[in-house]
Amino acid sequence: MTDGAGRARRWRTALVTGASSGIGDAFARCLAAEGSDLVVVARDGERLDVLAEELTAAHGVSVEVLPADLGAPVARHAVEQRLASRDRPVDLLVNNAGFGTNGTFHEMSVDREEQEVQVNALALLRLTHAALGPMVARGSGHVLNVASIGGLYPIPGSATYGATKAFVCSFGDAVHEELRGSGVHLTTSLPGFTRTEFQERSHWEGQEGLPGFAWLTAEEVARQSLDGVWAGRARVVPARRYQLLTAATAPVPPFLKRLIMGRAQDVAW
Ligand SMILES: NC(=O)c1ccc[n+]([C@@H]2O[C@H](COP(=O)([O-])OP(=O)(O)OC[C@H]3O[C@@H](n4cnc5c(N)ncnc54)[C@H](OP(=O)(O)O)[C@@H]3O)[C@@H](O)[C@H]2O)c1
């Protein structure tokens, strides 16, 4: 598919959540550069306006700004309605918005933990549901859900975060199979440590202890994830080193993963 300027774009219109920062911003930039029109979602409407202006000026794409708190049912509903629109179809949904919390579970605010489930898991579930109806009716479309390699391990110190990402992995694998033969594909991306605002927002102090090679850039995560979506893959683990890590740790029994992650928390957090 090419756009008016002859660029080889893969999607006509993509809706990206969490586009105001980090990996979501990188998704928006990659997609705009290949000519996709965008709907960008996050709470910070001013940052989205700046991004929209920049991407329209640079690439001539249309960027619709849809500010919404995905942890709030009414605001979330507006995004669901936009995805369900049959007049203005969205052919790629990127469920990227999310955040982490750090601390001992029983000592943290349970309301904040619940918000984490709302944004990282429930919003992703509802938006996926809203998008898939029209996509399956058309017989085409893609959904990309951003999980984390943290979804493959228990994470003492970020128990709720790890659990939301495990939900995203399991949910995504199952729906990917349900969609087989429909012309619609759902892909789950599992990035490792990526330099964004995530670490500061989640008050995680362990970043200083990580070696440089552990870090990914938001751009490489976005690019490799989008390539995996286009290839119709169920899961993408961006970067070879994280593919090796996840493959090597897959056979480790759950009790050992738990013990190792518990010790790692004592050292790094
Ligand atoms: N960075 C990493 O190391 C890493 C690793 C693996 C997976 N991930 C995942 O990658 C995704 C993107 O994270 P990031 O690293 O790019 O972090 P980030 O820079 O903090 O960006 C998070 C994005 O989510 C949006 N967001 C947060 N709460 C929201 C809410 N209630 N409603 C709507 N939007 C909300 C934020 O926008 P507003 O504040 O404007 O709402 C922001 O655009 C997340 O799902 C994260 O779990 C990150």
The ligand as an SDF file (V2000), in Angstrom:
LIG
                    3D

 48 52  0  0  0  0  0  0  0  0999 V2000
   10.7790    1.4540   29.5940 N   0  0  0  0  0  0  0  0  0  0  0  0
   10.9380    0.1600   29.8310 C   0  0  0  0  0  0  0  0  0  0  0  0
   12.0070   -0.2980   30.3460 O   0  0  0  0  0  0  0  0  0  0  0  0
    9.8520   -0.8080   29.4410 C   0  0  0  0  0  0  0  0  0  0  0  0
   10.1750   -2.1710   29.3480 C   0  0  0  0  0  0  0  0  0  0  0  0
    9.1920   -3.0740   28.9960 C   0  0  0  0  0  0  0  0  0  0  0  0
    7.9150   -2.6240   28.7370 C   0  0  0  0  0  0  0  0  0  0  0  0
    7.6180   -1.3130   28.8330 N   0  0  0  0  0  0  0  0  0  0  0  0
    6.2350   -0.8810   28.5650 C   0  0  0  0  0  0  0  0  0  0  0  0
    6.2410    0.0260   27.4840 O   0  0  0  0  0  0  0  0  0  0  0  0
    5.0770    0.8500   27.5650 C   0  0  0  0  0  0  0  0  0  0  0  0
    5.4740    2.3020   27.3590 C   0  0  0  0  0  0  0  0  0  0  0  0
    6.2930    2.6850   28.4590 O   0  0  0  0  0  0  0  0  0  0  0  0
    7.5000    3.7150   28.3060 P   0  0  0  0  0  0  0  0  0  0  0  0
    8.7260    3.0050   28.6910 O   0  0  0  0  0  0  0  0  0  0  0  0
    7.4530    4.4090   27.0080 O   0  0  0  0  0  0  0  0  0  0  0  0
    7.1560    4.7070   29.5170 O   0  0  0  0  0  0  0  0  0  0  0  0
    6.8390    6.2720   29.5510 P   0  0  0  0  0  0  0  0  0  0  0  0
    7.8890    7.0400   28.8500 O   0  0  0  0  0  0  0  0  0  0  0  0
    6.5760    6.5650   30.9920 O   0  0  0  0  0  0  0  0  0  0  0  0
    5.4860    6.3990   28.7250 O   0  0  0  0  0  0  0  0  0  0  0  0
    4.2780    5.8880   29.2290 C   0  0  0  0  0  0  0  0  0  0  0  0
    3.1300    6.4240   28.3770 C   0  0  0  0  0  0  0  0  0  0  0  0
    1.8950    5.9020   28.9090 O   0  0  0  0  0  0  0  0  0  0  0  0
    0.9830    6.9860   29.0950 C   0  0  0  0  0  0  0  0  0  0  0  0
    0.0950    6.7260   30.2190 N   0  0  0  0  0  0  0  0  0  0  0  0
    0.4410    6.3930   31.4850 C   0  0  0  0  0  0  0  0  0  0  0  0
   -0.6610    6.3370   32.2520 N   0  0  0  0  0  0  0  0  0  0  0  0
   -1.7170    6.6250   31.4390 C   0  0  0  0  0  0  0  0  0  0  0  0
   -3.1110    6.7380   31.6460 C   0  0  0  0  0  0  0  0  0  0  0  0
   -3.6590    6.5780   32.8540 N   0  0  0  0  0  0  0  0  0  0  0  0
   -3.9020    7.0350   30.5920 N   0  0  0  0  0  0  0  0  0  0  0  0
   -3.3680    7.2510   29.3670 C   0  0  0  0  0  0  0  0  0  0  0  0
   -2.0520    7.1610   29.1060 N   0  0  0  0  0  0  0  0  0  0  0  0
   -1.2430    6.8660   30.1510 C   0  0  0  0  0  0  0  0  0  0  0  0
    1.8760    8.1950   29.3580 C   0  0  0  0  0  0  0  0  0  0  0  0
    1.2210    9.4070   28.9620 O   0  0  0  0  0  0  0  0  0  0  0  0
    0.5520   10.5030   29.9450 P   0  0  0  0  0  0  0  0  0  0  0  0
    1.3860   10.6000   31.1710 O   0  0  0  0  0  0  0  0  0  0  0  0
    0.5200   11.7400   29.0880 O   0  0  0  0  0  0  0  0  0  0  0  0
   -0.8250    9.9800   30.2040 O   0  0  0  0  0  0  0  0  0  0  0  0
    3.0330    7.9450   28.4100 C   0  0  0  0  0  0  0  0  0  0  0  0
    2.7310    8.4080   27.1190 O   0  0  0  0  0  0  0  0  0  0  0  0
    4.4390    0.5500   28.9160 C   0  0  0  0  0  0  0  0  0  0  0  0
    3.3470   -0.3250   28.7540 O   0  0  0  0  0  0  0  0  0  0  0  0
    5.5450   -0.1400   29.6870 C   0  0  0  0  0  0  0  0  0  0  0  0
    5.0450   -1.0150   30.6810 O   0  0  0  0  0  0  0  0  0  0  0  0
    8.5580   -0.3840   29.1750 C   0  0  0  0  0  0  0  0  0  0  0  0
  1  2  1  0
  2  3  2  0
  2  4  1  0
  4  5  1  0
  4 48  2  0
  5  6  2  0
  6  7  1  0
  7  8  2  0
  8  9  1  0
  8 48  1  0
  9 10  1  0
  9 46  1  0
 10 11  1  0
 11 12  1  0
 11 44  1  0
 12 13  1  0
 13 14  1  0
 14 15  2  0
 14 16  1  0
 14 17  1  0
 17 18  1  0
 18 19  2  0
 18 20  1  0
 18 21  1  0
 21 22  1  0
 22 23  1  0
 23 24  1  0
 23 42  1  0
 24 25  1  0
 25 26  1  0
 25 36  1  0
 26 27  1  0
 26 35  1  0
 27 28  2  0
 28 29  1  0
 29 30  1  0
 29 35  2  0
 30 31  1  0
 30 32  2  0
 32 33  1  0
 33 34  2  0
 34 35  1  0
 36 37  1  0
 36 42  1  0
 37 38  1  0
 38 39  2  0
 38 40  1  0
 38 41  1  0
 42 43  1  0
 44 45  1  0
 44 46  1  0
 46 47  1  0
M  CHG  2   8   1  16  -1
M  END
$$$$
